[in-house]
Amino acid sequence: MANLAALKKKRGANLKKLQEKLEQANQGGRPRDERIWKPKFNVDKGKGTCVVRFLPAKDGDPFVEELTYSFNGPGGNFYGLARQTLGEDDPVQIAAINAFRKAKAEDDKNLREQAKKFLPRRQYYANVYIIKDQEVPDNEGKVFIWKFGPAIYNKIKAVIQPEFDDVEPMDPFDLWEGADFKIRMVGKEIPDSKTGKMVTVPNYDNSEFDKTSEFMDGDEDQLEEIIEQTYDLSEFIDPAKFDSYEKVAERFKAVTGKPFNWLTSDGVEEHVEEKQKEQELDQEQDNDSGVDKHREEPVDQKSDEDDEDEDPVARFRRLAGQS
């Protein structure tokens, strides 16, 4: 028999577990990283304010850049770390470059839109000390890893490498000659990438660095204590976390239905050869079963010599029976 008294005592704990479970589900089943901080945007007010101080890391670089891919295809979803992060060639990158070049040469808007889906998303990680968190005051006085996008990165870049010569460069990660960073979020409506419906997201254009100042008034004991709490950011770009070139190429093909180099002659031939094999296999299966099905027109067996200079995209469409 159930112990109702025990269940009654666990009511609050059970609710918390359910909330955590739903939060993990929203993140693709991955547990939330408690070290990662995100400034909270008040949707009802349409704004949000926080103040942070960028910190030098105890170990490693003060910030790291991570590139990821995320797009859909006939074979499902493609999500993963981009090998460009490591400064190495990436099949998806090659597919995007080929597509953009071809789209520009032929003024093909559809191909250009397809190429955009292959562009990586850039995100950055840095250690920050929370001076003010308007929506979650409990975060104040703590060190977190802030995961942010290009909008904030451009603010950092602008003070490190000022656009104008009469502006003095600043190291925002310096404890003595850096500056507090004022995060000002204002609601902006944009179409949702999946549903197309208008959604409100925070815009960071009004964020800015304050004037140069000594962090914690230069108190070395406090500074040392804070720096000891910083995190080594190299884990986010650990080469061991990245799939091999061959594996990325396989996944790209499984999701999109074509090789990453499908806009080259090699890619066209590979794709057509596979379609021929599929048709031959289907024919064999039909023969074995004795079923006479209506089939697609066979792939044009016109020789390569007849059209050596033909455009790879046009040739692909012709050979695949899509002209």
N, C-alpha and C positions, 0 to 999 in steps of 0.2 A: 504493500500500500504506500502511496506517495506520502512523503513527509511534507505536509502543507506549510508547516511553520518554517521549515528550511527554505522552501520555495519562496515564501513571502519575504524572507530576509534577503534573498538574492535578487529581488525585483530590479533594483537599480543597477546591479552588476550585469544582469542579463541584458538590460537595455543598452548598456555601454558596449557589450560584446557584439550585439546586433548592429549597432552604429558603426563599429570598427569593421565588421564584416562587409557591410554595404560600401563603406569607404574603400576597402580593398578591392571590391568588385568593380567600382568605378575606375580604379587604376589598373584594370586588367588583371586583378588577382594578386598584384604585388603588394607586399606590406608597406605601409607608409614609412618613409625614412624620417625619423624624428629630428635629424640634424638639419633637414632642409627647411628653410623659412620662406614664406611667401607673404608679401604685404597684402592684407585683406582689404578688398574693395567693397564698400558699402553700396550695394545696388540701389537700395531705397533712397539714400541721400544722393547717389550719383557721383560720389567722390570718396577720396580716402587720403590720409596723410601719415607718413612715417619719416623718421630721421635715423640714418644709420652712419656708421663709420667703417669704411673699407679697411681691412687689416692685412698686414703682411703675414704670410703663413710661416709657422714655426719650421716647417719642412716644405721644400718644393716651391713652385711658382705661386704668385699671389692670386692668379686666376687661370682657368683653363677653358678652352673652347671645345665643344662637342658637337658633331654634326650627325643628324639622324635622318633616315628616310621613312616616309609614311605615305603609301598610296594604295589604291585598290585596282584589281584587275579581274578578268574572267575566272582566274584560278584562286581568288581570295584576296587577303590583305598582305601587303608587304610592309614590314616594320623592322628596322634594325639600325645599328650603328654604321655610319658611313666610313669607309676606309680612308677617305680624304682627311679625316681627323688626324690620322697618323702620317699624312703627307704621302700616301701611297695611292696607286691607281685603283679605281673602283668601277665595276661593270655598269652600275647605274649612272655614274658620272659620264662614262663613255656614251651610254645610250642618250643621255640628255644633250651632250655636245653635238652628237651626230644629228639628233632631231632638230635642234635649234639651227644648225648650219643649213640643213635641207629646207626647213621652213622659211628661212630668210631668203635662200636662193630661189625658191619657188613661190614665195608669198603665200604659203600654206598656213592659214590661221588655225585650222583644226590640229595640224601637227604641232604647231607652236603651243597650243593649249595642252596637248598631250605631254610635250617636253617640260612644261612648267610643273607637272605632277612629279617629275623625277628630280626636281631640285631639292637639295637637303635643307633641313631646318637647322638653324644655328642657335645654340644655347650655351650659356656660360655659367661657371661656378666660381664663387669667391667667398672668402670668409668675411663676415660682417658682425659688428657689435651693434645691438639694437639700442638706440638712444631713446626713441619714441615710437610706440606702436599704438596708434589711436584706437584701433578696434580690439587689440589683444594686449592690454597693458602688462600682463604676466610675462610677456616676452622681453620686456625692457631690462637692460642690464645683463643680457645673455649673449653668447656667441653662437652664431648659426652659419650654415652654408646657404648663401642666397643663389638660387637658380634663376637666371634672368635671360631675356632675349636681346635682340639687336638694338632695340630702342635705348636700353640702359647702357649697353656696350658702347654705343655711339657717344653717349654723354661722357663716359670715361675716356674714350679716345680723343674727344674734343679738348680735354684739359691736358692730356699727355702730349698731344700734337696739335696745338692751336692752329686755326686756319690763318690767322694774321700774325705777322712778325712782331707786332708791338704788344702781343699778349705773352706774358711769362708762362712757360710750361710748368705743370705741377704734377707731382707724383701723388695720386689720390690714396695710395696705400701707405704713404709715409706717416709715421706716428707723430712727427714733430712739424712737418711742413705740408701735411695733407689737409683735408677739410671734411667737415660733416657733409653728408649728402641728403638733401631734402627730396623725399619722394612725394610727388603730388599727382594723384590719380584723378582723372575726370572721365566720366562715362562717355563712350562713343559707340554708336550703333553701326554694326557691320553685318553682312549676310553670313549666316552659318554655312561653313564649307560643305556640310553634309545635307542639311535640310533646306538651305536657301532662305530660311526665315531670319528676320532681323533680330539680332541679339546685342545686348549691351556689354561691352568689355572695357577694361580700364585703359586709358591712354596716358602715357608718361611724358608727353612733350613738355609739360610745365615743370618737370623735375630739374633740379640744379644743385651744383656744389655751393656751399656757403664759402665765406672767406677763409683763407688759410689760418689754421690754429693748431696749437699743441693739444694732442689728444690727452684727456685726463690731466690737463695742465702740466703735462710732462712728468707726472709722478711715476718714477721708474718702478716702484714696487707694484703699483696697480697695472702698469703696462706689461710687466713681466708676467703677472698673474693672468692677464687677458690673453696674451700671446700663447701661453701654455695650453689654452683651451681651443686653439685653432686646429683645423683639420688638414691633413695631407690630401690635396685635391687630385693627385696623380691617379688615384683609383678609378676616376671617371674616364680616363683615357688609357687605361691599361691595355696593351696590345692583346693580351690573353682573352679579353672580352669581345674581340672583333672576329667575325667569321672570315674565313679565307676567301681569296679572290674567286676560286672555283665554286665555293659554296654559295657565294652571293650571286654568281652567274646562274647557278642552277635554280635558285629561288626566284630570281627575276623571270626566268623562262617559265617556271611553274605557275607564277602569278599572272604574267602578261600573255602567255601562250606563244611567245617568240623569243629568240635569242637576243641578248643585249646589243649585239652588233647587227640587228636586222636591217639597218639602213646601209650596210656595206654589201658588196658582192658576195663575200664569204657568208654573211648572215642570211642573205636571200637564198643562196644555194642550200644552206643547212636547213632552213625552214621549209623550202619546197620539197627537199628530199624526205623530210619527216612526214609531210602531208601525203606524199606518194606511198610511203610505207604504211601509213594509217589506212589509206584507201585499199591497198593490197591486202592488208590484214582483214579489213571489213569484208572484202570480196571473198576471201577464203572462208570466213565464218559463215557467210551467206550460202556458199556452195555446199559446205558441210551440212548445213541445216536444211538445204533444199528449198530455201525461201528465195523467191525472186523479187527483190525490192527495187523500188525506183532509186537510182543512184545519181549522184552529182556527175556533171560532165567531167571526164578525166582531165588531169593536168596536161596542159599543152606541152608536147614533147619537142617543140621547136628547139633546134640546137643553139648553143651559146654563140657559135660562129655567125649565125644569122643576124645577131644584134649585139655585137661586142661593145658598142658605144652607148647602148641604151641606158637611160637613167636607172639606178638600182631600185628606186621606189616603184617606178613604172613597170620595171621588169618583174619585181616581186608580185605586183598586182596581176600582171599578165599570166605569169606562171602559176599563181595560186588561183586563177580563174575568177579574179575580182575586178576585171577591167570593165 
